[in-house]
Amino acid sequence: MADGSELRSRPGDGKLIRGACGHDCPDTCSWLVEVQDGRAGRLYGDPSHPFTRGTLCAKVNHYLERVYHPERVLYPLRRVGVRGAGEFRRISWQEALSEIAERWQRIIVEYGGEAILPFSSAGNQGLIQHSSLDQRLGGLLGFSRLDRNICGAVAHQGLSATQGNGVGINPEDLIHSRLIVLWGTNTIVTNLHLWPVILSARSRGAKIVVVDPVRTRTAEAADWHLAVRPGSDTVLALAMMHVIIRDGLVDRDYVDRYSTGYEQLSEHVQQFAPDRVAEDTGLSAEEIERFAREYATVQPSLLRPLIGLEHHRNGAMMFRTLACLPILTGAWRHRGGGLCRSTGAFQFSMLNMEELLMPWLQKPGVRTLNMRDLGRDLLSTELRPPIQSLLIYNSNPAVSLPNQHLVRQGLTRDDLFTVVHDLFLTDTARFADIVLPATSQIEHLDLVPSWGHHYVSMNRPAIAPEGESVANTELFRRLAACLGRTESWLFESDETLLRTALRTSHPMMSGITYETLLEHGYQHLNHPEDWRPFAEGGFPTASGRAELFSERLLREGHEALPSPGEIRRAGAGQLQLISGKTLHYLNTGYSHMERHRGREGRLRIEINEDDARRRGLSDGERVRVFNERGEIIALCAISESVRPGVASIPFGGVVDEAGVRRHINCLTPEEATDWGGGSGFYDTFVDVERSPVDLEN
């Protein structure tokens, strides 16, 4: 093969193109696309990839239906109806760009560049389609910056407070673990390709423990489920430390060599005896005692938290506290021991991000707005300058952000000029003035680092862009041109951008080049097979040791020692709402497709039998789920999968049982986390009552 982008399949079957999924998912699957006469006929998991192993998830198995979906946006559109109605007419790219340029130039003259906010998230996690030319252009023109901290930053900041960064073991090394604690993560649904690794570990004697308020599919398949109260995970971890220290199960050699603050922590955790905190955690003292002893004595022991914990207001402290456990037990010494979360920041740190993003272009003093607060910022009468224009790509904030009502209210402002670049008329795009067509993953080039394994993948375009759709990078080239910019680095090709990112001296990227990725499609990070990041300390903190007591947190106004923080509890008659990911939707992605709607079924809220009886509710009847922010209509599902006081609704989908375009985020608050800039999605409390609207209506 000349450039590695295509493999020959069976004679007469056309071309076979290597690629990689760019969805916001830890699995980052490697795939193959069969192309005949310019059309993709089949897409399937790469059987040669050691992590993908030839399988794709229930969503991506049908990715080509998304690519060729009849509702896909293929041409630029201009709004002709009221905002939110989704009424548009087709226009040319020239008309769209001319209108954008004219509006933006007027805004910049009157308000300055900060009045324009590019808004994006993880809708495409490929390197250059996620962040590259957009950062260069925005920095040059002084656009407002965006903190993209809804996911990831809280966990990273929490772990960093103890161990200096968020680095964990190679996920494939879970096969060597003998006690695997899946803490607040539903692996079978959200991290499908790690599950076979875990099952292999079980076949070699490992025990699987799930800590989760909801009895998820993963909890059902585990050896032991601990149904902890939502938000009390820190208390549980502190009680475990109490037992580990009290019973002499600490690896004092590891602690003395590689950590600071043990004496302070030892005294601090005396107040968290299991019998004193059992009610707070919802577990019995006996369960806590047993869990702590098994965790400390069965080695290698591995903690696997992922996204769930950081969606509490005390989320950063939860991760900071969990990170103390493998320090106390010395679990980092062992292959398959320690902690394993996201590998994303780890991989991105190896790339040449400085030259790719060119942060020196950023104008000094330009404000940074937190994506969590979009609704509040759009409606603010104090923000100076006010946001006058949004450019939204890789994101659907009308449903993905907390306090949906506030976000949508902001998007209806008559004086707000909104441009959306997407594949479909999402709920956000329905509010736009201009909608621009975006490419799918099989229509553009990208490098795809993973946040769930140690393989770096290249995604090759398998087909030409459908209609007049363009990649994010091409969009920003066109925007730069229509704004009269001539700087050459605003018009670099995708290949040049990838080569820039790969121009790195990091030893783990040694041998990983543009050419080798073209040839092989993916490559493993260049580290020893038996790689243990903190087996001999080396924590990148200020002290060079793991910090059980953190002087830095103290200086920043936080507790220096692991602390429960503020644990929110339901008021009288309320339930705490957990909204987990689903198998057939990716957040709201795929929810417009009939196949996936049919498989997910109708919107249901799971509540415990005791909670249903107190409210006079029956299984299958229509209920109103509400609080001071909004309401949603769902079917009542009485279930033993949720503990009393907790309710669970799937996160995906945008139409409730009443046929109204409402998402679960109409109920969630935009309250800040303790640090890290996230949002306490799971600190949501609702009332549930019989719906006044009859089901047949």
Secondary structure, DSSP 8 states (H G I E B T S, - for coil): --SSSEEE-STTS-EEEEEE--SSSTT--EEEEEEETTEEEEEEE-TTSTTTTT---TTGGGHHHHHT-TT---S-EEE-SSTTS--EEE--HHHHHHHHHHHHHHHHHHH-GGGEEEEE-SSS-SHHHHSSHHHHHHHHHT--EEE--SSSHHHHHHHHHHHSS-----GGGGGG-SEEEEES--HHHH-GGGHHHHHHHHHTT-EEEEE-SB--HHHHHSSEEE---TT-HHHHHHHHHHHHHHTT---HHHHHHHEE-HHHHHHHGGGG-HHHHHHHHTS-HHHHHHHHHHHHHSSSEEEEE-SGGGGSTTHHHHHHHHTTHHHHHTGGGSTT-EE----HHHHHTTS-HHHHH-GGGS-TT--EEEGGGHHHHHH-SS-SS---EEEEES--HHHHSSSHHHHHHHHT-TT-EEEEEESS--TTGGG-SEEEEB--GGGS-EEE--SSSSEEEEE---S--STT-B-HHHHHHHHHHHTT---GGGS--HHHHHHHHH----GGGTT--HHHHHHHSEEE-SS-SS--TTTT----SSSSSEESS-HHHHHTTS-SS----------TT-EEEE----SS-BTTBTTTSHHHHHHH-S-EEEE-HHHHHHTT--TT-EEEEE-SS-EEEEEEEE-TTB-TTEEE--S--S--TTS----GGGS----B-SSSS-B-TT-EEEEEEE-SS-TT-
